Amino acid sequence: MSLPQDTFSHAYSVIRRPEVEARTGLSRSSIYAKLDPKSRYHDPDFPRPVRIGVRSVAWSEREIAEWLVSRTIANRDAR
């Protein structure tokens, strides 16, 4: 069984840090603070980057979108 091309490409799309910054509104340092368990800003739900090269990382587009949705829902529930 094969997945439709749109499903496959969306499920496995990765985005680089500048795009993560643009979509989340977070700065570079805020992104890495969310990933650092020692940081007071650590967010265990923030998506982990995947290594795509020796010195390159990217994030799953789907995971970033899901994180944004979860933050939106959490903010609405807090009101």
mmCIF file of the C-alpha atoms, coordinates in Angstrom:
data_MODEL
# 
_entry.id   MODEL 
# 
loop_
_atom_site.group_PDB 
_atom_site.id 
_atom_site.type_symbol 
_atom_site.label_atom_id 
_atom_site.label_alt_id 
_atom_site.label_comp_id 
_atom_site.label_asym_id 
_atom_site.label_entity_id 
_atom_site.label_seq_id 
_atom_site.pdbx_PDB_ins_code 
_atom_site.Cartn_x 
_atom_site.Cartn_y 
_atom_site.Cartn_z 
_atom_site.occupancy 
_atom_site.B_iso_or_equiv 
_atom_site.pdbx_formal_charge 
_atom_site.auth_seq_id 
_atom_site.auth_comp_id 
_atom_site.auth_asym_id 
_atom_site.auth_atom_id 
_atom_site.pdbx_PDB_model_num 
ATOM 1  C CA . MET A 1 1  ? 0.000  0.000  0.000  1.00 0.00 ? 1  MET A CA 1 
ATOM 2  C CA . SER A 1 2  ? 1.355  3.421  -0.866 1.00 0.00 ? 2  SER A CA 1 
ATOM 3  C CA . LEU A 1 3  ? 0.377  6.790  0.500  1.00 0.00 ? 3  LEU A CA 1 
ATOM 4  C CA . PRO A 1 4  ? -0.821 9.567  -1.778 1.00 0.00 ? 4  PRO A CA 1 
ATOM 5  C CA . GLN A 1 5  ? 2.059  11.887 -2.681 1.00 0.00 ? 5  GLN A CA 1 
ATOM 6  C CA . ASP A 1 6  ? 0.560  14.848 -0.781 1.00 0.00 ? 6  ASP A CA 1 
ATOM 7  C CA . THR A 1 7  ? 0.298  12.782 2.399  1.00 0.00 ? 7  THR A CA 1 
ATOM 8  C CA . PHE A 1 8  ? 3.861  11.516 2.111  1.00 0.00 ? 8  PHE A CA 1 
ATOM 9  C CA . SER A 1 9  ? 5.437  14.886 1.401  1.00 0.00 ? 9  SER A CA 1 
ATOM 10 C CA . HIS A 1 10 ? 3.529  16.653 4.202  1.00 0.00 ? 10 HIS A CA 1 
ATOM 11 C CA . ALA A 1 11 ? 4.205  13.914 6.743  1.00 0.00 ? 11 ALA A CA 1 
ATOM 12 C CA . TYR A 1 12 ? 7.959  14.038 6.165  1.00 0.00 ? 12 TYR A CA 1 
ATOM 13 C CA . SER A 1 13 ? 8.583  17.697 5.371  1.00 0.00 ? 13 SER A CA 1 
ATOM 14 C CA . VAL A 1 14 ? 11.288 19.358 7.414  1.00 0.00 ? 14 VAL A CA 1 
ATOM 15 C CA . ILE A 1 15 ? 11.879 23.044 7.972  1.00 0.00 ? 15 ILE A CA 1 
ATOM 16 C CA . ARG A 1 16 ? 15.040 24.837 9.003  1.00 0.00 ? 16 ARG A CA 1 
ATOM 17 C CA . ARG A 1 17 ? 15.440 27.078 12.038 1.00 0.00 ? 17 ARG A CA 1 
ATOM 18 C CA . PRO A 1 18 ? 14.645 30.420 10.331 1.00 0.00 ? 18 PRO A CA 1 
ATOM 19 C CA . GLU A 1 19 ? 11.302 28.968 9.231  1.00 0.00 ? 19 GLU A CA 1 
ATOM 20 C CA . VAL A 1 20 ? 10.657 27.610 12.749 1.00 0.00 ? 20 VAL A CA 1 
ATOM 21 C CA . GLU A 1 21 ? 11.352 31.122 14.053 1.00 0.00 ? 21 GLU A CA 1 
ATOM 22 C CA . ALA A 1 22 ? 8.934  32.637 11.536 1.00 0.00 ? 22 ALA A CA 1 
ATOM 23 C CA . ARG A 1 23 ? 6.147  30.161 12.260 1.00 0.00 ? 23 ARG A CA 1 
ATOM 24 C CA . THR A 1 24 ? 6.448  30.169 16.053 1.00 0.00 ? 24 THR A CA 1 
ATOM 25 C CA . GLY A 1 25 ? 7.483  33.766 16.626 1.00 0.00 ? 25 GLY A CA 1 
ATOM 26 C CA . LEU A 1 26 ? 10.356 32.513 18.796 1.00 0.00 ? 26 LEU A CA 1 
ATOM 27 C CA . SER A 1 27 ? 13.941 33.706 18.554 1.00 0.00 ? 27 SER A CA 1 
ATOM 28 C CA . ARG A 1 28 ? 16.875 31.361 18.002 1.00 0.00 ? 28 ARG A CA 1 
ATOM 29 C CA . SER A 1 29 ? 17.837 31.501 21.683 1.00 0.00 ? 29 SER A CA 1 
ATOM 30 C CA . SER A 1 30 ? 14.228 30.880 22.786 1.00 0.00 ? 30 SER A CA 1 
ATOM 31 C CA . ILE A 1 31 ? 13.995 27.787 20.590 1.00 0.00 ? 31 ILE A CA 1 
ATOM 32 C CA . TYR A 1 32 ? 17.154 26.320 22.086 1.00 0.00 ? 32 TYR A CA 1 
ATOM 33 C CA . ALA A 1 33 ? 16.083 27.314 25.623 1.00 0.00 ? 33 ALA A CA 1 
ATOM 34 C CA . LYS A 1 34 ? 12.883 25.329 25.122 1.00 0.00 ? 34 LYS A CA 1 
ATOM 35 C CA . LEU A 1 35 ? 15.005 22.329 24.147 1.00 0.00 ? 35 LEU A CA 1 
ATOM 36 C CA . ASP A 1 36 ? 17.430 22.610 27.101 1.00 0.00 ? 36 ASP A CA 1 
ATOM 37 C CA . PRO A 1 37 ? 16.271 20.649 30.180 1.00 0.00 ? 37 PRO A CA 1 
ATOM 38 C CA . LYS A 1 38 ? 18.454 22.891 32.374 1.00 0.00 ? 38 LYS A CA 1 
ATOM 39 C CA . SER A 1 39 ? 16.739 26.063 31.185 1.00 0.00 ? 39 SER A CA 1 
ATOM 40 C CA . ARG A 1 40 ? 13.902 27.565 33.163 1.00 0.00 ? 40 ARG A CA 1 
ATOM 41 C CA . TYR A 1 41 ? 12.159 27.989 29.794 1.00 0.00 ? 41 TYR A CA 1 
ATOM 42 C CA . HIS A 1 42 ? 12.398 24.280 28.948 1.00 0.00 ? 42 HIS A CA 1 
ATOM 43 C CA . ASP A 1 43 ? 9.302  22.945 27.219 1.00 0.00 ? 43 ASP A CA 1 
ATOM 44 C CA . PRO A 1 44 ? 9.293  19.137 27.073 1.00 0.00 ? 44 PRO A CA 1 
ATOM 45 C CA . ASP A 1 45 ? 6.551  19.301 24.442 1.00 0.00 ? 45 ASP A CA 1 
ATOM 46 C CA . PHE A 1 46 ? 8.565  21.422 22.014 1.00 0.00 ? 46 PHE A CA 1 
ATOM 47 C CA . PRO A 1 47 ? 9.589  19.324 18.993 1.00 0.00 ? 47 PRO A CA 1 
ATOM 48 C CA . ARG A 1 48 ? 13.154 18.059 18.878 1.00 0.00 ? 48 ARG A CA 1 
ATOM 49 C CA . PRO A 1 49 ? 15.220 18.821 15.788 1.00 0.00 ? 49 PRO A CA 1 
ATOM 50 C CA . VAL A 1 50 ? 16.438 16.042 13.505 1.00 0.00 ? 50 VAL A CA 1 
ATOM 51 C CA . ARG A 1 51 ? 19.962 15.959 12.157 1.00 0.00 ? 51 ARG A CA 1 
ATOM 52 C CA . ILE A 1 52 ? 20.025 16.310 8.365  1.00 0.00 ? 52 ILE A CA 1 
ATOM 53 C CA . GLY A 1 53 ? 23.770 16.751 7.961  1.00 0.00 ? 53 GLY A CA 1 
ATOM 54 C CA . VAL A 1 54 ? 27.010 17.013 9.872  1.00 0.00 ? 54 VAL A CA 1 
ATOM 55 C CA . ARG A 1 55 ? 26.254 20.570 10.984 1.00 0.00 ? 55 ARG A CA 1 
ATOM 56 C CA . SER A 1 56 ? 22.601 20.875 10.014 1.00 0.00 ? 56 SER A CA 1 
ATOM 57 C CA . VAL A 1 57 ? 19.355 20.274 11.834 1.00 0.00 ? 57 VAL A CA 1 
ATOM 58 C CA . ALA A 1 58 ? 15.736 20.744 10.873 1.00 0.00 ? 58 ALA A CA 1 
ATOM 59 C CA . TRP A 1 59 ? 12.358 20.281 12.490 1.00 0.00 ? 59 TRP A CA 1 
ATOM 60 C CA . SER A 1 60 ? 9.394  18.231 11.370 1.00 0.00 ? 60 SER A CA 1 
ATOM 61 C CA . GLU A 1 61 ? 6.905  20.611 9.815  1.00 0.00 ? 61 GLU A CA 1 
ATOM 62 C CA . ARG A 1 62 ? 4.062  18.467 11.134 1.00 0.00 ? 62 ARG A CA 1 
ATOM 63 C CA . GLU A 1 63 ? 5.420  18.455 14.703 1.00 0.00 ? 63 GLU A CA 1 
ATOM 64 C CA . ILE A 1 64 ? 5.849  22.233 14.721 1.00 0.00 ? 64 ILE A CA 1 
ATOM 65 C CA . ALA A 1 65 ? 2.272  22.662 13.450 1.00 0.00 ? 65 ALA A CA 1 
ATOM 66 C CA . GLU A 1 66 ? 0.961  20.261 16.117 1.00 0.00 ? 66 GLU A CA 1 
ATOM 67 C CA . TRP A 1 67 ? 2.894  22.110 18.839 1.00 0.00 ? 67 TRP A CA 1 
ATOM 68 C CA . LEU A 1 68 ? 1.390  25.418 17.701 1.00 0.00 ? 68 LEU A CA 1 
ATOM 69 C CA . VAL A 1 69 ? -2.114 23.919 17.798 1.00 0.00 ? 69 VAL A CA 1 
ATOM 70 C CA . SER A 1 70 ? -1.503 22.519 21.293 1.00 0.00 ? 70 SER A CA 1 
ATOM 71 C CA . ARG A 1 71 ? -0.284 25.934 22.511 1.00 0.00 ? 71 ARG A CA 1 
ATOM 72 C CA . THR A 1 72 ? -3.342 27.618 21.009 1.00 0.00 ? 72 THR A CA 1 
ATOM 73 C CA . ILE A 1 73 ? -5.664 25.147 22.738 1.00 0.00 ? 73 ILE A CA 1 
ATOM 74 C CA . ALA A 1 74 ? -3.801 25.493 26.052 1.00 0.00 ? 74 ALA A CA 1 
ATOM 75 C CA . ASN A 1 75 ? -4.056 29.286 25.880 1.00 0.00 ? 75 ASN A CA 1 
ATOM 76 C CA . ARG A 1 76 ? -7.781 29.139 25.144 1.00 0.00 ? 76 ARG A CA 1 
ATOM 77 C CA . ASP A 1 77 ? -8.387 26.702 28.003 1.00 0.00 ? 77 ASP A CA 1 
ATOM 78 C CA . ALA A 1 78 ? -6.473 28.951 30.412 1.00 0.00 ? 78 ALA A CA 1 
ATOM 79 C CA . ARG A 1 79 ? -8.880 31.837 29.857 1.00 0.00 ? 79 ARG A CA 1 
# 
